[in-house]
Structure formats: structure tokens, C-alpha cells
Amino acid sequence: MSVYDKYETVVGLEVHVQLGTKSKAFCGDDASFGAPPNTHISTISLGHPGTLPRLNKKQIEYAVKLGLALGSKISPTNNFDRKNYFYADLPKGYQITQDRMPICIGGGMDVETEEGKRHIRMHHIHMEEDAGKSIHDIAPDATFIDLNRAGVPLLEVVTEPDFRSAQEVDVFMNAMRQLVRYLGVSDGNMQEGSLRCDCNVSVRLKGAEQFGERCEIKNMNSMRFARRAIEFERKRQIDLLESGGKVAQQTLNFDPVTGVTSPLRDKEDAHDYRYFPEPDLPPVVISDEYLAAIKAEMPALPWELQAKFIKEYQLSAYNAKLLTEEKGTALFFQELTKHTKNYKAAANLMINKINPWLSEEKQSIDEFPISHQQLGALVQLIDDGKVSNTIAYQRIFPELLKTKKMPLEIAEAMNLVQSSDGDFLEQLVMDVLEKNPDKVKAYKNGKKGLIGFFMGAVMKASKGKAEPKSTNALLAKKLSE
């Protein structure tokens, strides 16, 4: 047994969700991403003397939505606090946050891992504002500061230390990204910093109850990097303990080029930040009426839709998961089920044809040009035996992308409608059998697999118009005579 197998990894996350509001948390500055550096700023976000913050009400709404989705208790009274520390991209010299009274308490999320379903508990969710961005790679001897992001509203989701592997963290973060997109509170784009996490990593001997000393890996905005960072830190801490050393509580940086973590500073405790109540913001009271209104607006959540697709539409768990990965896809499929009752065929059409086309064309489901009515009619055309799956997917589907015509109209115009007419099929079958007497003899001598050869020959001769079920029955009958 490897020395590493003696230890258990313990990880807790602090997930930062950048909210998709138009303005910043405590002023009217534009909160959108991608503007030239230091253009989305004002005297308020820069913390000039005499300026006062005002709360963004959308931040409250989005916090409540996320808390309800995670089963958290919503705090009726909310206060803000100042978290004091100095950094070049923190213009006020403090961050407005919630320390003593976070807006959401408790809750949890079920995630599917390689080891099965795991329940990850939430400690709390609190509201705060973001800092700016330090840019270190423009000049070799200087750091540039972009304050566009300073003051953008965040939710910080703090989990319990319930993760036991980097893979579980990966699955959870993907589930969190899916959830915030379903709720419409954030775009969840990790590459733009809209979703990132700090990973608190420790190790302990398997079976031990006491947690080891933890180290915090800051600002992971790529799950590939997060997995590598956690795995490296696990190994580093175990090597240190096995050599007789002790793990120091530190804040770490991860270098994706070297794959190594390195200390940024000793880990701060709460008293290091000198928290005190924010004097310029009054308490926010969430009434029962407000909470009821938010609950009434809550959309169906991904795990709810997945369960519905399995139970009501009789889809496999795998297909249900594929169809609910994106909210737009799930809603599109639900609308499609109003136009066909062959739910499995509709799901296959979505998974095997529509989604690949969207990916190839780099378009969203909202931009898809074929209507639900056309797609439902296409499924019906296959069910009625008027066209084969192959003809529907390869010939009719491309035409539907270019026209508002219905599938049957297209099939008739292109002479693609299959025929089950007895005289038409009998003539085709007889021609094929007469041209292949040696194959007929072999079939009658026991080579029943040749039925596929005869079917292919008939379909080719009919240019795809022979209806397969009727053709197969007729072939079997003629070959048995």
C-alpha cells in the first residue's frame, strides 16, 4: 500500500459567484465584463471621501434565489460589515461584506460522483463586493491595476469540509455553474471570473476525526487547474507529515505552468481583518411577503427537471442528464413534447442531431431555426413509416434549417416518401430475388443473415422509398416459398 493511501483528503470551498446585475453592488457603475481598464468606475466605487454606498436590490433577490435553491434558511434581518485589509486593487482599503449575519444559513446540494451520490452541506452564503484586478504580465517590473471589477456584487458560498477528492470538487463546481445559470443569477463563466473558488485543503489519517491544518489555495477559475492544485497540495502535505514536519496554515498561490503551490502569506483569521459593522448601510429586512414572491418566481431546477424527464417522459437517466445540462435545452425539449408523444424519439433528435448542429455552428438553442412544430412533424413522419431515420436526419433535417415548410411537404417535393404499396414492393422484391439466385439458395440453406443483403438491395433499388417494415415482411414471405 502506498503511503498516500493512509491519508484522507479533506476539502472545503469558498465559491465566489459574480452576479449578473447591470450595476455594481453599492453604486450605479456599469458591472458588465470586457470594457477598457478603469472605465467602469466612479467616486463611489473608488471610495472617495464623502461618498456613500447604496444597496443593489437585485443582489438581495439573487441571494435569496440561490439560498432557496440550496435549501438554506433565509435570514430575516441582514447587516453589512467592513472587512479591512490593504491591497492595491482594493480602492477603499476595506471590503463591504457580511460577517456576523449572512443572508443564507445551511442548506446543501446532492452531486453525482464516481463513488455515487454525495450530499455537500453549505455553511452559509453571504453578500459582498469584489475587488479589482491586478495584472502582472504586462511589464516585468510593474503591476497594473484595473478597477472595473471593484464593487461588482458577489455571493460567497461557503461549504462544509465535505469533499474528499479533487474529482468531487470538480463535479460540485460544474453543478454550481449549472444552478446559477438556471436561476439566472450569473452567467457562471469561469474564464471571465464569474465563478471561481478558494480551496481549503488538509489531510488526515483515514479514520481520524480531527481535521488537519488547512491551507487555502486562492482564486481557482479553472477546474482543470483546481484539480491539479488539490492533488499537488495533498501530496505536499502528506510528504511533509511523513518526513516529521508540520503543515503551516497558509494562503497559497497555484502556478499552472509548474503545477506547484507556493505561499502568498500566513492564513489570516477573522480578527486579522478587524471586522466592524458597516456604518453607512442600514439593516435589510426580508419580509415574509417578499420571500413568498421570490418563491413564486423560482424556475424548475436542474435536478427537478431531470427527475421529471425520467418519470414522465420515460427517458434514461443518461439522456435526462444530457437534456438538462443547459436550461435552454431543457426548456426547448419540454416545448417539443407538446408536439409529439414519442418522447424518446424527440430526445434522440435533440441529442444526436440538434445539439451537435448547435455546437458546430456555435449557436445557442434560442437561435435554432427549426420550429417545435416542424420537429414534432418530423418525428411523426418517421413514426408513420413515411421516411426512415436516415432520410429524416440526412435529407429532410438540412432542408428544414432553410425553410418554414413542414417535413411532409419537403419529403414529397424531394420524392423521399416511403411506400408500403403491395404491388410496388412486390415488384422490387421479385427483381432483387431474381437477380441473386445464389444468395436465395444460400438463404434457404440456412444463411438467414442474408436477409440484410436483400433489404439493402431493395432499399437501393427503391432509392430509399421502400418502407422497411413492410419490405422485411414481404422478403421473409417470398424467401420461405
MOHUTA-V895397 format. One record per residue. RES is the residue in one small letter. NEAR is the number of other C-alpha atoms within 12 Angstrom. Layout:
BEGIN
res=RES near=NEAR
res=RES near=NEAR
END
This chain:
BEGIN
res=m near=6
res=s near=9
res=v near=15
res=y near=23
res=d near=15
res=k near=19
res=y near=27
res=e near=30
res=t near=40
res=v near=38
res=v near=43
res=g near=36
res=l near=44
res=e near=34
res=v near=41
res=h near=40
res=v near=47
res=q near=47
res=l near=46
res=g near=34
res=t near=33
res=k near=24
res=s near=33
res=k near=39
res=a near=40
res=f near=42
res=c near=31
res=g near=26
res=d near=31
res=d near=28
res=a near=36
res=s near=29
res=f near=30
res=g near=16
res=a near=15
res=p near=14
res=p near=19
res=n near=26
res=t near=21
res=h near=30
res=i near=31
res=s near=27
res=t near=23
res=i near=24
res=s near=43
res=l near=34
res=g near=25
res=h near=15
res=p near=12
res=g near=10
res=t near=16
res=l near=22
res=p near=31
res=r near=27
res=l near=31
res=n near=31
res=k near=25
res=k near=27
res=q near=36
res=i near=39
res=e near=35
res=y near=39
res=a near=46
res=v near=41
res=k near=41
res=l near=49
res=g near=41
res=l near=35
res=a near=36
res=l near=35
res=g near=24
res=s near=29
res=k near=27
res=i near=36
res=s near=30
res=p near=22
res=t near=21
res=n near=32
res=n near=31
res=f near=33
res=d near=30
res=r near=28
res=k near=31
res=n near=25
res=y near=23
res=f near=16
res=y near=17
res=a near=21
res=d near=29
res=l near=30
res=p near=35
res=k near=31
res=g near=23
res=y near=31
res=q near=41
res=i near=43
res=t near=38
res=q near=34
res=d near=30
res=r near=25
res=m near=24
res=p near=35
res=i near=41
res=c near=41
res=i near=32
res=g near=28
res=g near=26
res=g near=31
res=m near=33
res=d near=28
res=v near=29
res=e near=23
res=t near=23
res=e near=15
res=e near=14
res=g near=12
res=k near=14
res=r near=22
res=h near=24
res=i near=34
res=r near=27
res=m near=34
res=h near=30
res=h near=36
res=i near=46
res=h near=43
res=m near=49
res=e near=40
res=e near=41
res=d near=38
res=a near=37
res=g near=32
res=k near=26
res=s near=23
res=i near=18
res=h near=13
res=d near=11
res=i near=11
res=a near=10
res=p near=9
res=d near=9
res=a near=11
res=t near=15
res=f near=19
res=i near=25
res=d near=28
res=l near=36
res=n near=33
res=r near=42
res=a near=48
res=g near=48
res=v near=46
res=p near=47
res=l near=46
res=l near=44
res=e near=38
res=v near=45
res=v near=34
res=t near=38
res=e near=28
res=p near=29
res=d near=32
res=f near=35
res=r near=34
res=s near=35
res=a near=34
res=q near=29
res=e near=34
res=v near=46
res=d near=34
res=v near=31
res=f near=38
res=m near=43
res=n near=30
res=a near=31
res=m near=42
res=r near=37
res=q near=33
res=l near=38
res=v near=40
res=r near=33
res=y near=33
res=l near=35
res=g near=30
res=v near=37
res=s near=36
res=d near=28
res=g near=34
res=n near=27
res=m near=28
res=q near=18
res=e near=20
res=g near=32
res=s near=37
res=l near=39
res=r near=37
res=c near=40
res=d near=37
res=c near=50
res=n near=43
res=v near=48
res=s near=42
res=v near=42
res=r near=30
res=l near=22
res=k near=18
res=g near=12
res=a near=14
res=e near=11
res=q near=15
res=f near=24
res=g near=28
res=e near=27
res=r near=34
res=c near=40
res=e near=40
res=i near=44
res=k near=33
res=n near=31
res=m near=38
res=n near=33
res=s near=28
res=m near=30
res=r near=23
res=f near=35
res=a near=41
res=r near=30
res=r near=29
res=a near=42
res=i near=46
res=e near=33
res=f near=31
res=e near=41
res=r near=39
res=k near=29
res=r near=28
res=q near=35
res=i near=31
res=d near=21
res=l near=19
res=l near=24
res=e near=19
res=s near=12
res=g near=10
res=g near=13
res=k near=21
res=v near=31
res=a near=22
res=q near=23
res=q near=28
res=t near=28
res=l near=31
res=n near=29
res=f near=33
res=d near=22
res=p near=21
res=v near=10
res=t near=13
res=g near=20
res=v near=23
res=t near=33
res=s near=23
res=p near=21
res=l near=18
res=r near=17
res=d near=19
res=k near=23
res=e near=20
res=d near=16
res=a near=15
res=h near=13
res=d near=14
res=y near=21
res=r near=20
res=y near=23
res=f near=23
res=p near=24
res=e near=27
res=p near=16
res=d near=19
res=l near=22
res=p near=17
res=p near=22
res=v near=25
res=v near=19
res=i near=25
res=s near=16
res=d near=14
res=e near=12
res=y near=20
res=l near=25
res=a near=17
res=a near=15
res=i near=26
res=k near=23
res=a near=13
res=e near=19
res=m near=24
res=p near=25
res=a near=27
res=l near=32
res=p near=36
res=w near=32
res=e near=22
res=l near=31
res=q near=32
res=a near=23
res=k near=23
res=f near=31
res=i near=24
res=k near=15
res=e near=19
res=y near=28
res=q near=21
res=l near=26
res=s near=21
res=a near=21
res=y near=18
res=n near=29
res=a near=35
res=k near=28
res=l near=28
res=l near=40
res=t near=37
res=e near=29
res=e near=34
res=k near=33
res=g near=28
res=t near=31
res=a near=35
res=l near=27
res=f near=30
res=f near=43
res=q near=30
res=e near=21
res=l near=31
res=t near=28
res=k near=20
res=h near=22
res=t near=28
res=k near=22
res=n near=28
res=y near=33
res=k near=27
res=a near=32
res=a near=41
res=a near=40
res=n near=26
res=l near=33
res=m near=38
res=i near=26
res=n near=23
res=k near=27
res=i near=36
res=n near=30
res=p near=18
res=w near=24
res=l near=22
res=s near=16
res=e near=11
res=e near=14
res=k near=14
res=q near=16
res=s near=20
res=i near=27
res=d near=21
res=e near=19
res=f near=26
res=p near=25
res=i near=32
res=s near=28
res=h near=31
res=q near=24
res=q near=31
res=l near=43
res=g near=32
res=a near=36
res=l near=42
res=v near=39
res=q near=27
res=l near=34
res=i near=32
res=d near=25
res=d near=21
res=g near=27
res=k near=34
res=v near=40
res=s near=31
res=n near=30
res=t near=21
res=i near=32
res=a near=36
res=y near=29
res=q near=19
res=r near=25
res=i near=38
res=f near=37
res=p near=21
res=e near=26
res=l near=30
res=l near=26
res=k near=16
res=t near=17
res=k near=20
res=k near=24
res=m near=28
res=p near=39
res=l near=32
res=e near=22
res=i near=29
res=a near=32
res=e near=20
res=a near=15
res=m near=20
res=n near=21
res=l near=32
res=v near=32
res=q near=34
res=s near=29
res=s near=26
res=d near=20
res=g near=18
res=d near=15
res=f near=22
res=l near=32
res=e near=27
res=q near=21
res=l near=34
res=v near=38
res=m near=27
res=d near=20
res=v near=30
res=l near=30
res=e near=19
res=k near=16
res=n near=20
res=p near=16
res=d near=15
res=k near=24
res=v near=29
res=k near=18
res=a near=18
res=y near=25
res=k near=20
res=n near=14
res=g near=14
res=k near=16
res=k near=19
res=g near=16
res=l near=25
res=i near=30
res=g near=19
res=f near=23
res=f near=35
res=m near=30
res=g near=24
res=a near=29
res=v near=35
res=m near=32
res=k near=18
res=a near=21
res=s near=28
res=k near=21
res=g near=33
res=k near=33
res=a near=40
res=e near=38
res=p near=36
res=k near=24
res=s near=27
res=t near=38
res=n near=27
res=a near=22
res=l near=31
res=l near=37
res=a near=26
res=k near=16
res=k near=25
res=l near=29
res=s near=16
res=e near=12
END
